[in-house]
Amino acid sequence: MAKSLGSPRPDSGSARDPKRPLTTPPFPVPHRSSSARRRWASLTAAAAVAALTLLALCHSVRKCAGIPPHQPIPSQSPPITNTTTTTTSQDETPFSWADIPPSRTLSWHPCYTTTTTTGTPSGLECARLDIPMDWLNPSDAHRVILAIIRLRATATPRRGPVFFNPGGPGGSGVWALRDHGRDLQAVVGEEFDIVSFDPRGVGASVPRVECWGGNRRQERAFWEAGEVGVLDAYPGVVYAAFARAAALSGVCEEDGGEILRHVGTTYHARDMLEVLEQMGERGLRYWGFSYGTVLGGTFAAMYPGRVERMVNDGNVDLKEWYQTVDYINFVRDTDKVVDAFYFYCHQAGPLRCAFHAATPGKIRQRLANLLAQIRINPVLVPSSPSESGPRMPELVTFTHVKRMLATALYQPIYRFQRVASVLAALEAGDGRPYHAYTSADQPASTPFCSSETTPPPSAPGPDEDTPDSFAAILCSDGEPFAYTPTTYESYVRAVQNLSTLIGGDQATTRLSCAGRTIRPKWRFAGPFSANTSFPVLFVNNIADNITPLVSARNNSAGFPGSVVLVQNSYGHTSLAAASSCTARAVRSYFREGRMPAEGTVCEADEMPFGEAAFPGAGGEGGAEVEESDALTEAVGRLSRGARWGVGAGL
């Protein structure tokens, strides 16, 4: 249901129906006076186990690679003699990006040709567009090949494309659209094509930003095994993390190549304009999540006359992203999401929340006690011969628990209940549930020591993200990194003052820029204020762990006529909790150009710990009800299955 209210907290201080789930906690949430990248995949215990296994099996990088002791390790990949294919299901025809010839005019080819349950083709088409690496000085010698994908409209009359970006920076638009395109289309309208691309440096676009290129995967594994922990793990950790970040920056700049001077959101916005024009369109329709709001806002500021529709969901503060050294505002609402864990756990009761206590405050204290205990005495997970246990003994440390909690804040609906069970088990000295929980999040790994040597594809498949591109884009967009180890320690304290529990993890975001010396040739840094040809719709949760509501309001202030739609839920982007109300507002905006009233608040369809909420009512007639049900199902699938808010950084 939607409400038009002056306050972003619709139920604060008012009487309520005791049967109605309460989204905003009834106790005061402190507003402290004064993106973050989830570094889960490379830094969890599972990654450490893989690295230790590598040590045990291979003893050294040279043995893994089959290199004699006297022979230097090659720095470049071997000549490409074949390509790999990508499949996502048994019904999908094998597909290789290398089968699509790059061209300077957009040429679409069938790809990922799955057949749906109705027997109709999936409607996916791909292209590889050859564009200048340097837009300020185009040349034939220096080019970028963009990997682009679209899902064709299924209804007539067709109304053109809606561009989509899943976030990051470094998230693969190809991957996200391939797996979730139908549900995105169900929200905006089946008469629209859905179009996305892997930004330059990312995924199937080439050249990729890679710090450990060629056959240096083993070196990357060894490096990641030495990770020092969250920045409040122990005294002096900030200095160790700073030194490691600067060292990694040196590796990245040595191996990164020319693309590092021509990567960043300014380039991504210009690339998107090129794709739009190649499609014969003048006005951009766009839906961006998380970092995708940086891309959307940058495009709107650079090309305001080209904005036909734009939805920015889960907003990064544009001025802070580009114009400040102290990137701190992003954690302003983090502890509100933490407080929601305490509140909903208490409300759920011990049968649904294993970490329950008599009050939300006592749950907070119970967690503080667990962290203090585990800081001194990490929990041992013994090795197990079964597939359900680790192959080697494993420790669950203070850092592991902090990172698990930080990740849970992205998706409270789907993670709070499981994390509560893990915390209760750790409290009892049992680390097996932690291992099972974190292992389920890890992608299948390729053996480091293999009897086969498979050359890499000439056009990489669309990865969920390209980790090294995160820092390349972040550092290119922002002001030059000017911290020293001691001044960065002060910055960490400032972040922790805003987010007591998670600040030590989130403060690593800007640290990846330590030691960076390469600056982009072209960098737009504002002003982020413009009269767009059609008003922008900003969407934000009432409390988002890394893109707070105030950022949406700050961005909206620069674009006259824009509106901030608030979703009364917790987590990162509106997809953290499905909302039929928000989905209908987005659809009406794209289809009819209807802006929600200023102050509109949409309720979520569900709450953490299995609380049912109130899905918005559909229409009064059969066709309207059927359409509303389909919309509710689509946004529910997106909320459950879309991982871009969690796996791709901001």
N, C-alpha and C positions, 0 to 999 in steps of 0.2 A: 504494500500500500504506500502511496506517496502522500506526504504532507507538505504544505507550504508554511514554513515557520521562520521566524526571525533568528532563532538560535539553532546552532548545529547539534545541540543536545536536546532532542525533542521531549524527553520524559523527565528531565532533571527537575527535582523538587516537586513533582506533581503526584497526585494519587494515581494508583494504577490498579487494574484488575489483577488479583493475585494469581489468576490462571495464565496471565500473559507473560511470556519470557521477557526478562529485562535485559536489554542490550547494554545500556549505560549503567555501570554499577551505581547502587544507591548511596555509596559512600563517596566522599570527595576524593578525586584523583589529583594528586599534586601536579601543578604546572610549574615546572622548574624554570628559573630565570635564564639561567644561562649555565657511492652508494655502495649503501655499503654492500660490498660483494660477499656473498656467501661462499666461503672457501671450504665447503664441506667435502667435495669429492676428493681433493688432493690431500686432505689433512686429517681425516678421520682415522680411527684405529685400523679400519680395513686397509687403508692405504699403507699404514705402517707395517701391517702384517705382510702385505704383498712385497714391500721393500725388503723385509727381513727374510722372506722366503727366497727372494732373488739372491740375497747375499749367501744364503745357505746352499742354494743350488748351483750358483754360477761363480761365486767367490770374487768376481771382478767383472768390470765392463768388458774387458778384453776377452775373457773366456766366453761370456754371453754372446759376443759378436763373432766369436771364432777368429780372433786376431792374435797372431803370434806375439810373444812378449816384446820382440825387437821391432815390431812394425807399428808405425803410428796409426792412431785411430782416424779413419777418414772423416772429413768434416762435411762432405757433400753426399747426397744420396746417390746410389748407383744409377746408371742409365735406365730410363723407363722403357721396358719392353712389352708391357701389357697394362691393362687397366683393371680396376676392380668394379664390381657391380654392387648395387644397393637394392635390398628388398626389405619389405616391412611385413609381409604376410605370405601365406602359401598361395594365395590367389593372385599375387602381384607378379607381373612380368619383370624379370631382372632388368635393371636400368643402370646405365653408366653415363655420367655427365660427359665423359670423353666422346660419347657417340654424337653429341650435339656440337656442330662446328660453330665457333665464335663468329659473330658477324657484327658489322657496324650499323646495321638496321635490324630492328627487332624481328626475329623469326621464331615462331612458336612450333614446338614439337611435342607429341604425346609423351608423357613420362609417368612413372609410377602407376602403370595402367591396371589398377585393381578393378575388379568387377564387383559392383555392389550387390546386396541381397536381392534387389529387384531385377538384376540382370543387365543393368545399364552401366556404361563406362563411368569411371570415377570423374572424368571431366578435367583432370589435371594436365596442364601443358607447361613446358619449361623452355627457357631460352638462355643463351649465353651472349650477352651484349658486350661488345668491344668498345671501350670508352677511354678517353685520355686519362693517364695517371695524374697529370698536372693540368687542371682546368684553366690555370692562368697562362700557361704556355703549352698548348697541346702539340704533340709530336707523334709521328708514326713509330718512333723507337720505344717509347715508354707508355705502355698501355695496361689497363686493368680489364679483366673479364668478369663481369657480374653474372652470378647465377640467379635467375629470376624464375618464379613459379606463379601460375595463376590457376584458380578454380573457376571454370566457366559457369555463368548464370544458368539456372534451370527454368526460370520463368520468363515470360515475355509480357510486354516489350522489355528488352534488355536496356539497362540504364547506365552501363559503363562500370569502371572498376572502383573498388574501395581498397586502398592500400593499407597494409597492416604491418606493424612491427612489434615483436614480442618482448623487447627489452634487451638488457645486457649491461653495458655495451659488450658486444660479442655474441649475442644470441642469434641463432640461425632462423631467419624468416622462412627459409625453405622447409626446414624440419618442422617448425610449428604449423605452417599451413598444410603441409602434407598430412599431418596427423590430426589436425583439428579444424581444417578448412570448412567442412560441412557444417559444423556447429557454429562457427563464426558467421557463415553465410545465413544460417537459420535465424541469427539475431538481426543482422543488418537488412536482410531481405534477399530472397532467392533470385530476384531480378538483377542483382549486382554480381559482377565478377569479383573475386577476392584475389588480390595480388600482393606478393611479398618478394623479398630478395635477401640474399646474404650480403650484408654490406661489405664494401671492399675490405680485404684483409681477413674475412670471416668465412668459415665453412667451405662451401663449394665455389666461392669466388676466389680468383687467383690474381696475383700472388697472395698467399696467406701470411698473416703476421705470426711468426713462429720463433720462439726463443731457443728452442732445441730442435732445430731442423734436421733433415737427413735421417741418419740412423743413430740419433743421440737419445733415443727413448730411455736407454738404461741410465744415462747420465742424469736425465730429468728425475728418474725414480730415486736415484741415490740422493740427489739434491733435496727432494721433497721429504725424504726420510729424516733429514736433519732439521726439519722445521721446529721452531723454538717455542711455540705455544701462543696463547692469547696474551694480550699486553698487560694483563694484571695477574699473570700466573705466578711470578716470583720476582724479587728485586733484581734489577738489571736487565730484565727481558726486553725492554724497549731498545736498549743499546744493541743487543744481539740481533733483534729483528731489523733494526735500522741498517746494520752492517750487511745483513743478508739481502735486504731489499736493494741496497746500492750495488751489491755484487751481481745480483740477478739482472739489474738494469744494464750493467756492462755487458753481460752475455747477450741480452736481447738486442742491444744496439750493435753489437758485433755481428750477430747472425741475421738481424731483421731485414737488412737491405733497404733499397730506396723507398719502399712502400711506407716506411716509418715517417718520412717527410710529407707524405700525401695521404694520411689517414686521419680521421676525426669527423665529428658531426657536421662540420661545414661541408666537407666533401660528400658525406652521405646525403645531405640535403640536396646538393647539386646533382648527385647521381640520380636521386629519386625524381627530380625535375626532368632529367633526361629520359628516364623510362616513361614518365607521364607523357612527354611530348612525342616520344616514339610510338606511343599507343594512340596518338591523334587526339589527346585530351588537353584541354586548357586548364580546367579547374581540378584541384586535388581533393578527393574524398579520402580521409585517413582516420585510422584507429590505432593508437599507440598505447602501450602499457609500460610503466616504469621508465627505464631509459628511453623507451619509445616516445615518451613525452618530451624528452630533450630534443629528439629528432623532429617531432611535430612542432614544438615551439620554435626551434631554429628555423625550420622551413617557413613558418608563419611570419617570423620577423624578417627573413630575407626576401620572401616572395609573397607579401600579404595579399596582393591582387589575384593570387592563384588558389586561394583557399576557398573551396566550395562547401566542404563539410570537414570538421576536424574534432575528434573525440580524444582527449588526453586523459588517461586513466592511471592513477597512482603517480602523482606528479612530483618530479624533481624540481627544486627551486632553480630556475634558469640563471638568475643573477649569481647565486651562490656557486653553481656548477662552473660558470665561466669566469667570474670576475673577482672571486675572493681566494685567498690562500687558506683561511680557516674554514674548512668545509665541515660545519658542525650542526647546522639546522636539521639535517636529515634524521637525527635521533631524538628529536623533540617529543615525539609521541611514542617512543619505544616502550617506556615504562608503563604507559597506559595499556598497552597490549599485554605486558607482563601482569599488571594488576587484574586484567580480565581473566588470566589463567587462575589466579587466586580466587576471584569471585565466582567464576563458573564452576570451578572444582568444588568449592564449598556448597554452592547451590545444587550441584548434581548429587551430592551425597556419596558415602563410601562404596556403594555398589557400582557406581559409574565412574568415580574418580578414586583410584587406588592411593592417591597421595592426599586424601581428604584430612581435614582437621576441623576443630570446633568453630573456627572463624577464618575469614580470609587472611587476617594478620598472622594467625598461627600457622597457616600453610606457608606464608612468606618466611616465617622463622624456621619452620621445618626444612625448607629448602636451603636457607642460609647455614643451618647446622650441617646438612649433608655436604654442602660445598666445602665448609671448613674441615670436615672429616676427610673428605676425599682428596683435598689438597695435600694432606699429610700422609694419608694411607690410600693410595689408588687401589681400585678393586681389580683383583686378578680374575681373568677369564681363562680357565685351563684349556689346554689343547684337547681336541676331540676327534676321534676317528670318524665321526658321522658328518654328514653334509651340513647339519644344523649348527655345528660348532666350528671355532677357528682351527686352522691347521697347526698353529703354533700358539703357545701361551700369549695372552694379550693383556695389557693393562688398560683400564679405564681411568683416565686422569681428570684433574680439574679442567684442563683445556678441552678434553673430549666432551665433558658434560656442558660446559659453557657453550660450545659450538652446537651441540644438540639442541639446547634451549634457544639459541639464536635462530636456528633453522625452523624450529617449531612455531616461532612467532609469525612466519610468513603465511602459514595455513592453520590457524587455530581449530577450524572445524574438523580437519582430518588428522591433526597431530597432537592436540592437547591430551586427548584421552590415552593415546598410546604412550606419550612421553610420561604421563603421570604414573603409568604402570612400570615403566623403566626406572623412574626415580625411586619408587617404592622398593623395587628389587635391589637397586644399588644400595639403598639404605640398609637392607638386610645382608649386604655383602655378596649379592648374586649379580654378576655381570653378563650372564647369558642373554637376558632380554635386551640389553643394550646392543650386544653383538648382532642379534637377530634383527633388531630395528634398524641399525645403521647399515647392515649388509644388504637389506632390501632396497636401500637407496643407491647402492653402488652399481654402475654399469658393468656388464660382463667384460672381463679383462682378457687381453691377448697374452699368451705366454711370452715371457721375456726371452727364454732360451728355447728356441724352436729348431727343429731339424730342417725346416723349410725357410727359404728366403724369398719373400714376396715383394717385388718392387712396388713402391707406392703408386697410386693412380695419378695420371697426368692431370686429372681434375678431381680433387678430393670429394668424397661423399659428404652430405650435409650433416655435420656433427651437431649435437645439441648446442654446443657453444664452442668457441675457439678461445681457450683460457688466456692466451698471451695477448689477444687483442683487447682485453678489458683494460689493462694498464696503458696500452698504446693509445687508445681512444681517450680515456680519462685524462691522461697526462697531456695529450695534445690539445684537448679542449680547455683545460684549466690554465691558470697563471703558473709561471715557472715555480717549481718546488724550491722553497727557500729555507727550509728547516735545517737545523743541526740536530744531532741526537738529543741534546739537552732541551732545546726548544720544542722538539717533538714530544718529549716526555710531558711538557706542560700542556701541549695540545691533547694528549691522551687523558690527562686529568680533567680537562675541560669537557671532553666527551663523556667521561665517567660521571661527571657532575650532573649531566643531563640524563644519562642512562646508567644507573648504578649496577644493574645486573649484567647487561650486555655490552656496555661501553668498551670494555677491554677487548672484545672481539671486533666490534664495528670500527674501532679506531684504526684498524689496519688498512682501511680503504685507500686513503691518500698516501700511505707509506709506500705503495708500489711505485710512486713517482720519484722516490729517493734515488739520486744518482743519474737521473735522466738528463741528457744534454741535447738530444735532437729535438728541435722545435718544428712544428708544421709550417710549411710555406704559406698556407692560406688558413686563416683562423678568424671566423666571425665571432665577435664577443659582445654583440648588442649594438644598439639598444633593443631590448625585448619589449617593445611597445609599438603597436601598429594597428591601423584600421584595416582589418581583414575584410575581404569581399563578402564573407559570410561569418557570423559570430562563431567563436570556438566554444565547445562544450567541454568543461573540465569536470572529471568525476574523481571522487576520493572517498575512502573510508573515513569514518569519524575518528579512528585511530589506526594509523598505518605505521608499522615498525621501522620503515626506512624512507618513506615518502609521506611526511605528515600533512595533515589537512591545511596547515598554514601555507605550505608551499603552493598548493592549488590556488589559494586565495591570492598569494603574492603574484603568481603568474597571470591570473585572471585580471588583476589590476592593470596590466599593461595592454590588454586587448579589449577595447570598448565593445560593449554589447555582449560580451561573453558571460556565461553563467557557471557557477560551481554547483554541481549536483552531489549531495552528500549521501553516502550509503551508511546506514546505521549498523556497522559491523566492524570487526577487527581483523588485522592482517594486511598483507601486501596486495594492493589493487582490489578492485571490486570483485575479482574472481576468487578472492580468499573465501568468500561466502556467496553462494548463488543468490541472486535477487531477481525475481521476475519483474519487479517494479523497475529496477535499473535497466534490465534488458528491453523492456517496452519503451522506456525513455530514449534509449540509444536507437532503437529501430525507428521510432517516430521522428527523431532528429535526422537520420539518414534518408528516410522515405519522404517525409513531408516538410522537413526543415523546421519542425516544431521544437522550440526551446522550452525546457521546463521553467517554471516560475522560479525567480530568485528565492532562495531559502528552502527549496524542495528537499525533503529527506526521504529516501527510500529504505524500507525495511528489508532485511534479509529473509530468505526462506527457511533458514535453519541456524542454530546456535551451537557453540561448542558443547562437548560431552553429550551429544545426542538430543539436545533440546530441539523440539519442533517449534517453528515460528509460524507466521501467517503468510503463505504465498498470496500475492495479490490476486484478486478475483479476475477471472477471464471475462469474456463478453457475455451477453445475455442470450445470444443465439448459438445454434449448433456449430456453424462454421467458425464463429469467433472463439468459442470455447476450444474447438479443435486446434485452432491456430495458437491460442494462448498456451495450451498444454504442450504443443510442440516446442514453443519458445522456452517454457519452463524446463522441459527435458534437455534442450540444447544447452542452456546456460548451466544447468546442473552438471552435465558431462564436462563442460569447459572447466567448471570449478574443481571437479574431482580429478580431471586428467591433464589439464594444461600445466606443465611444469616450468614454463618460462619465467614466472615470477620467482621461483625458488632456485632454478638451476642456472640462471644466466646473469647473476649479479644483481643489478638494481631492478 
